[in-house]
Amino acid sequence: MKFSEMKYVRPELDKIREDAERIKLGFSGAKSAEEAEMFLTEWDRLMSHADTMMSLAYVRSSIDTNDEYYEKEVEYIDEISPELTELGQSFAELLVNSPFRKELEGKFGSLMFLNSEIFLKAFSKEIIPETQETNKLETEYQKLIASAQVDFDGKKCTISQLMPYKQSADDEIRRAAWLKEAEFYSENGKKLDEIFDRLVDLRDRKAKKLGYDNFVKLGYLQMNRNCYDQEDVSRFRKAVVQYIVPIADRLYRDQAMRTGLAYPFSFADAALHFRDGNPKPSGTSEDILETGKKLYHSLSEESAEFIDTMIENELIDVLSKKGKASGGYCTQLADYKVPFIFANFNGTADDVEVITHEAGHAFAFYCARDIFPSDNQSPTLEACEIHSMTMEFFGWRMSDEFFGSDSEKFRYSHLFGALTFIPYGAMVDHFQHIIYEHPEMSPAQRHEVWSELIRVYMPWMKLDGSPFYGEGKGWQRQLHIYENPFYYIDYCLAQTVALEFWAIMQRSHSDAWERYMKLVRKAGTQTFTELVETAGLDSPFDEKTLREVADCAVKWLERNKI
């Protein structure tokens, strides 16, 4: 079914509650494992339908943030989602305490029970008011960023539409674009500080209501960390500083030589990778989509079927326009057993990475769409990011068609970016740990923390007091810091694994694809570390892994200097 034909019906809380209570009563009174499974199936269907309706509302509101109908629906969903979470928790408690747990584990695996136990520690009806307010603030942040109308080049630009100018080879244009963006954030700085202040306070209050010292522990539980903890992440960040930061610094010094720009960089100058300009797609948006179709047809029969389904059913919305929310994401429409890709094409290499990154998420869901129960369809988020970041590297086989004469520049800058991203991602994570360990911090103190961390994780950048970025306020443009606390380290862990896949691709594309499909087909039935092992790869928590992937990438970059 085409996306435009999918009917949205408001998920009425009272009706869901009524059905949920009936199903819970049946599950708790089941006389056999078979009967318990029957009610588990009903529960799965009920929650999947509610999730589908909420996803439809969210996507349609993202496509047009000025649509008053879906704006109201998202507000309604923000209100009821904590209530639905409470319902989910009540069923999770029945599940983990079921007298038929052993039989159900034998059929569906033990991980869903472990995850349910974590879920029980991460939520209580006592925190529903704070969760509702948090949802409203996250939506307020998104709408504020989407409202940007920046005067540039004789037109009104959204933040996404400003991106090509921010990468211009013309120093004046590029620096002016960064300044214009900075002005928007600076003008809204007080509001951005106020929103985040309230978010930190609400999250801290939720944690303390649940008996935790601060939000860090609760944040890890909400991210469903089921195979590593805060200490593991801390060791990973330290390894990034020890092994990746010096390499990234060397690569940025090479960039300064290549572009003739001063080191350390201003934020505007760091965005220019090559003196004659960053790689750009060689065709139109339609050409990118067509080449993406060829890519997935070249990988396997499964991926060919997937991309045809996405295109034929209007499940990809990528053109940037006024009123459209910023950023990009992939979500799932469980009732229809399909994913949906939302993004903002802007004429840069990012457009191609949408067709690989977000489609990597979508392909993984498509492969898992028939797995029951639906809790087993998706792994934790760092594993999901392996799907997407590795697919970016599989996209190299079509880089000549995507980028034409810029294909060599693309491959170089993509690998460069994959490696040098890890310090930035680790910095975002470190920032959040500090902030939530010290919720009493003022906005000025938070900006100073960000500035101090830049000096540790990104020594190639200069903080010169220029508006917004140079004042240590650049974290405010990072959506995840507002909406998805502790998510960002997932990208770093996944990027490390994706670089392992990339190294295998250099030896054998077929071996890499076979390993990738092993990981994807396991979906959410294994933990992150188990999935990495299933693919025959090394854990990113092992310092040796970081050293080896960095060494392999740097050698390739040195051999392929442009």
Order of alpha helices (4+ residues) and beta strands (2+ residues): alpha-alpha-alpha-alpha-alpha-alpha-beta-beta-alpha-alpha-alpha-alpha-alpha-alpha-alpha-alpha-alpha-beta-beta-beta-alpha-alpha-alpha-alpha-alpha-alpha-alpha-alpha-alpha-alpha
